[in-house]
Amino acid sequence: ARDSKVAALDLEILAEAERNAVVAQVVHHVETAQLERGVEALAPFRKPGWTDDDLVARIAFLGLILDGLQLRGARGSTAAPAAMERAYRDIIAALFG
């Protein structure tokens, strides 16, 4: 219940960002800060030969997955939590393993 309310609020913030330039700036600032923290946190998993763009792309893709999971949570996921956890671990391993 709480997760679905938080997800619904996040979606409403994004919708308001489309209508309001000030809110859009705040959302952009938050997303930039999250990306910077992601780069810092996941830098130890960077593979030889990866460019900065490669690392950022993997983090952005992970963000898309998290956004999708949040949306599914707002709508009520039908997947078993343990199966979702296994799938999530597999995806992270494929991106950074």
C-alpha angles and dihedrals in degrees: 000000000000092000091052091050092050091048091049090050091049090051090050090051090053091049091050090049088061090056101036124053093202092054089045090056091051092048091049091050092050093047091049091050091048091051091050091051090047092052090049094047096045099038091097088062094053112126124224109268095028114129123216086259091055092055093045091048092054091048091047090050090050088051090054090053091050091048089051092049089051091051091049088050091053090052095040118262118236094198120106110255094230091051091048090052091052092048092048092051091049092051093049090048090051092050099043107010 
